[in-house]
Amino acid sequence: MLEVPPLPDKEYFTIGEVSQITFVPKYTLRYWESEFNLLRPVRKSSGQRRYSAQEVELVFKIKDLLYNKKYTIKGVKKYLTGGKRKKLVDLQTNLGLDLEHMPDSKFLRDIKHELKHVLKLLKV
């Protein structure tokens, strides 16, 4: 299991700080940003990157998958997006929904209707 060292108690980190914490060169972090859609640090008006703690943990995960587990870039992309699919399948199983045959807009309308119903019940 991947162990992420404790991060400093900060809201955002610069690319230099992330590089020092993760031991990943800045140019590699920039490249990973172009390859992995999940790694998108916010940019200040000056253009400087601001990584959240969650994004720093993602850098550790990508590093582990690439360097320790020997995944390819394509394999890491599949691994990272596979988690989203798994969450959707879990949601489908837990709620008894058939999401594959339900259009997104209908699904959202049904949720909205159900939430309105719950709110009515709570107000009584």
Backbone bond lengths (Angstrom), bond angles and torsions (degrees), N, CA, C in turn:
res aa  C-N    CA-C-N  psi(-1)  N-CA   C-N-CA  omega(-1)  CA-C   N-CA-C  phi
1 M - - - 1.456 - - 1.525 109.46 -
2 L 1.306 115.77 142.44 1.449 122.48 -178.31 1.528 110.10 -74.25
3 E 1.324 116.10 127.89 1.463 120.35 177.06 1.511 109.16 -109.69
4 V 1.315 115.84 117.68 1.453 121.67 178.24 1.522 107.71 -93.43
5 P 1.338 117.48 125.49 1.461 118.37 179.17 1.531 110.39 -64.80
6 P 1.316 117.06 155.73 1.469 118.77 -179.78 1.532 110.11 -60.03
7 L 1.305 115.50 133.45 1.455 121.31 -179.54 1.517 109.94 -91.31
8 P 1.330 117.22 150.82 1.464 119.33 174.58 1.531 110.28 -58.37
9 D 1.306 116.33 149.62 1.459 121.47 -177.38 1.530 109.66 -78.11
10 K 1.344 114.18 80.02 1.465 120.93 -179.83 1.518 108.28 -134.59
11 E 1.316 115.35 155.45 1.464 119.66 177.79 1.525 110.86 -80.23
12 Y 1.334 116.81 -40.96 1.454 121.65 -178.45 1.523 111.21 -133.87
13 F 1.332 114.79 155.29 1.452 121.96 179.26 1.525 108.98 -128.32
14 T 1.332 116.93 144.33 1.457 120.71 175.55 1.524 108.83 -79.56
15 I 1.318 116.82 167.43 1.459 120.14 179.88 1.534 110.04 -63.72
16 G 1.326 117.37 -33.94 1.468 120.81 177.48 1.517 111.97 -64.73
17 E 1.333 115.86 -41.87 1.469 120.06 178.48 1.529 110.78 -66.54
18 V 1.322 116.81 -41.76 1.466 120.57 178.98 1.525 109.40 -63.07
19 S 1.318 116.43 -40.38 1.458 121.09 178.85 1.529 110.97 -61.67
20 Q 1.322 116.77 -43.02 1.469 120.65 179.06 1.528 111.65 -68.31
21 I 1.310 117.40 -40.80 1.469 121.54 -177.56 1.529 111.06 -68.27
22 T 1.337 116.40 -42.25 1.465 120.84 -172.85 1.527 113.77 -96.07
23 F 1.325 116.99 -11.67 1.467 122.54 -175.16 1.531 111.31 60.66
24 V 1.328 115.20 36.10 1.464 122.07 175.06 1.526 106.17 -114.22
25 P 1.340 117.78 125.99 1.473 119.77 -179.16 1.528 112.53 -58.97
26 K 1.337 116.12 151.53 1.466 121.22 -178.83 1.520 111.76 -58.60
27 Y 1.334 116.87 -40.82 1.464 118.90 -178.42 1.529 110.97 -64.99
28 T 1.328 116.93 -30.90 1.463 120.33 177.18 1.526 109.94 -71.15
29 L 1.324 117.05 -40.24 1.470 120.38 177.43 1.527 110.05 -61.09
30 R 1.335 116.89 -42.35 1.462 120.22 178.78 1.531 110.61 -62.29
31 Y 1.327 115.90 -41.01 1.463 120.18 178.74 1.529 110.38 -64.51
32 W 1.316 116.95 -44.26 1.461 120.50 179.73 1.522 111.28 -60.76
33 E 1.327 116.97 -35.45 1.467 120.17 176.86 1.523 110.62 -59.55
34 S 1.329 116.29 -37.65 1.467 119.51 -179.50 1.533 111.68 -75.25
35 E 1.321 117.80 -23.11 1.461 122.07 -176.90 1.520 114.06 -93.97
36 F 1.323 117.17 -35.99 1.466 121.52 -173.59 1.528 110.01 -111.64
37 N 1.319 116.08 113.01 1.471 120.83 -178.26 1.520 112.96 -63.78
38 L 1.321 117.37 -24.43 1.462 120.39 179.94 1.526 112.12 -72.91
39 L 1.311 116.58 -21.03 1.469 121.25 -178.73 1.527 108.41 -98.23
40 R 1.311 115.71 89.46 1.459 121.93 -178.58 1.526 109.58 -133.14
41 P 1.335 117.66 84.25 1.466 118.15 179.16 1.527 111.18 -66.57
42 V 1.309 115.28 147.99 1.460 121.96 177.00 1.524 107.64 -69.72
43 R 1.314 116.13 147.37 1.463 119.63 177.50 1.526 109.91 -112.05
44 K 1.318 114.50 136.63 1.457 120.52 174.87 1.522 108.01 -73.11
45 S 1.314 117.00 170.77 1.467 120.26 179.47 1.532 110.92 -61.51
46 S 1.330 116.35 -25.48 1.466 120.67 178.22 1.532 112.00 -79.25
47 G 1.340 116.67 -7.11 1.460 120.57 179.90 1.519 113.40 94.73
48 Q 1.329 117.28 -5.53 1.464 120.81 -178.90 1.526 110.06 -71.75
49 R 1.329 115.81 136.55 1.463 121.36 -179.48 1.524 110.29 -74.95
50 R 1.340 115.09 143.50 1.458 121.47 176.11 1.519 107.43 -127.90
51 Y 1.323 116.10 104.55 1.468 122.03 -179.83 1.523 109.61 -87.26
52 S 1.316 116.59 135.09 1.467 120.72 174.03 1.532 108.05 -82.09
53 A 1.321 116.66 167.15 1.469 121.05 177.67 1.522 110.08 -60.33
54 Q 1.318 117.25 -36.44 1.464 121.82 178.84 1.528 110.66 -63.45
55 E 1.321 116.56 -39.72 1.469 120.47 178.51 1.525 111.55 -69.49
56 V 1.318 117.08 -33.57 1.474 120.19 176.00 1.527 109.21 -65.31
57 E 1.324 117.16 -41.52 1.465 120.70 176.53 1.528 110.86 -62.99
58 L 1.338 116.12 -36.81 1.461 120.35 177.00 1.530 110.57 -64.58
59 V 1.315 117.68 -37.88 1.471 121.28 176.82 1.523 109.49 -61.24
60 F 1.328 117.44 -43.88 1.464 120.75 176.68 1.535 110.76 -59.70
61 K 1.341 116.69 -41.79 1.457 121.34 -179.50 1.527 110.85 -64.26
62 I 1.329 116.50 -46.54 1.467 120.68 178.92 1.520 110.29 -61.82
63 K 1.321 116.12 -43.38 1.468 120.54 179.47 1.531 110.39 -60.52
64 D 1.311 116.65 -44.98 1.463 120.95 179.70 1.525 110.99 -61.61
65 L 1.324 116.32 -45.90 1.462 120.09 -178.68 1.533 111.71 -64.49
66 L 1.320 116.64 -41.11 1.466 119.91 -177.71 1.527 112.32 -75.50
67 Y 1.314 116.83 -48.22 1.467 120.22 -170.40 1.530 113.75 -91.06
68 N 1.320 118.14 -37.56 1.463 120.24 -177.47 1.525 112.41 -92.44
69 K 1.319 115.84 -44.22 1.466 119.50 -176.90 1.522 112.31 -91.96
70 K 1.338 116.82 -4.15 1.471 123.86 174.35 1.528 113.93 62.17
71 Y 1.329 116.94 33.42 1.457 120.62 173.77 1.525 108.76 -72.14
72 T 1.326 116.10 155.69 1.458 120.79 170.69 1.528 107.44 -86.71
73 I 1.328 116.65 169.55 1.473 120.29 176.35 1.529 109.16 -57.88
74 K 1.322 116.02 -45.15 1.465 120.65 179.35 1.526 110.77 -61.79
75 G 1.324 117.14 -39.62 1.460 121.61 179.06 1.520 111.94 -65.74
76 V 1.332 116.68 -39.23 1.472 120.42 178.13 1.526 109.51 -65.49
77 K 1.327 117.04 -41.52 1.467 120.32 178.36 1.523 110.34 -59.04
78 K 1.328 116.40 -45.87 1.471 120.10 179.05 1.519 110.74 -62.71
79 Y 1.335 115.95 -42.56 1.465 120.72 -179.08 1.531 110.06 -61.39
80 L 1.329 116.36 -46.60 1.464 120.13 -176.38 1.519 111.93 -68.76
81 T 1.321 118.67 -39.26 1.464 120.33 178.98 1.519 111.18 -79.32
82 G 1.318 117.49 -22.09 1.462 120.76 177.05 1.503 112.00 -63.13
83 G 1.315 117.65 -30.80 1.457 121.82 177.66 1.510 111.52 -62.21
84 K 1.334 116.91 -37.37 1.460 120.63 178.43 1.516 109.97 -66.25
85 R 1.324 115.87 -42.02 1.463 118.94 179.78 1.524 110.36 -64.19
86 K 1.336 116.38 -38.71 1.460 120.38 179.93 1.526 110.12 -63.37
87 K 1.334 117.16 -41.66 1.460 120.51 178.59 1.524 110.58 -62.06
88 L 1.342 116.82 -39.69 1.447 120.52 178.92 1.526 111.30 -65.25
89 V 1.329 116.83 -40.48 1.467 121.21 177.99 1.526 109.78 -65.64
90 D 1.344 117.53 -41.59 1.465 120.91 177.08 1.526 110.71 -61.10
91 L 1.331 116.43 -42.29 1.459 120.94 178.58 1.518 109.99 -61.73
92 Q 1.318 115.90 -43.98 1.458 121.10 179.60 1.517 110.78 -61.04
93 T 1.326 117.36 -44.40 1.458 122.17 -178.61 1.526 111.07 -67.35
94 N 1.329 116.86 -47.84 1.463 121.09 -176.23 1.523 112.77 -65.89
95 L 1.332 116.98 -36.10 1.461 120.03 -176.97 1.523 112.90 -96.62
96 G 1.329 116.70 -5.93 1.461 120.26 -179.49 1.516 112.96 68.69
97 L 1.332 116.53 34.43 1.456 120.81 -177.66 1.523 111.14 -98.84
98 D 1.319 115.60 148.01 1.459 121.29 174.12 1.523 107.02 -103.61
99 L 1.327 116.77 79.45 1.459 121.82 -173.67 1.517 113.50 -70.59
100 E 1.309 117.72 -22.39 1.458 119.93 -177.56 1.520 111.32 -68.47
101 H 1.321 118.19 -31.60 1.456 121.38 -176.74 1.521 112.22 -106.16
102 M 1.303 117.29 7.68 1.454 121.09 -178.17 1.527 109.15 -109.47
103 P 1.320 117.91 121.86 1.465 118.59 177.76 1.528 109.91 -63.55
104 D 1.307 115.97 149.41 1.458 120.82 -177.45 1.525 112.39 -57.87
105 S 1.323 117.10 -43.20 1.460 119.31 -176.92 1.537 110.93 -65.31
106 K 1.313 117.67 -38.94 1.473 120.43 178.27 1.525 109.75 -65.94
107 F 1.316 115.76 -42.31 1.455 120.84 178.75 1.532 110.44 -58.70
108 L 1.323 116.09 -45.14 1.466 120.08 -179.72 1.528 111.37 -68.16
109 R 1.341 117.27 -38.83 1.470 119.98 177.40 1.522 110.76 -62.25
110 D 1.332 116.00 -41.58 1.461 120.01 179.02 1.526 111.41 -63.15
111 I 1.312 116.36 -41.81 1.474 120.23 178.47 1.521 109.54 -63.56
112 K 1.338 116.78 -44.60 1.464 120.68 179.51 1.532 110.71 -59.86
113 H 1.311 116.67 -44.77 1.467 121.57 178.86 1.536 110.45 -61.04
114 E 1.317 115.61 -44.81 1.471 120.57 -179.42 1.528 111.03 -63.98
115 L 1.338 116.43 -40.75 1.464 119.97 179.15 1.530 111.24 -66.10
116 K 1.321 117.11 -38.64 1.474 120.15 176.87 1.523 110.34 -62.30
117 H 1.330 115.49 -40.36 1.464 121.03 177.96 1.537 110.41 -62.34
118 V 1.300 117.17 -44.61 1.470 121.49 179.02 1.530 109.88 -63.26
119 L 1.322 117.59 -41.93 1.465 120.55 177.66 1.539 111.56 -60.24
120 K 1.322 116.35 -41.39 1.468 120.36 177.27 1.520 110.63 -60.11
121 L 1.325 116.03 -44.70 1.462 120.20 179.87 1.527 111.66 -63.14
122 L 1.305 116.33 -37.55 1.460 120.53 -178.55 1.537 111.86 -71.97
123 K 1.320 117.86 -28.59 1.451 121.54 -178.69 1.531 111.96 -76.61
124 V 1.300 118.36 -20.82 1.479 122.13 -177.07 1.503 111.48 -73.07
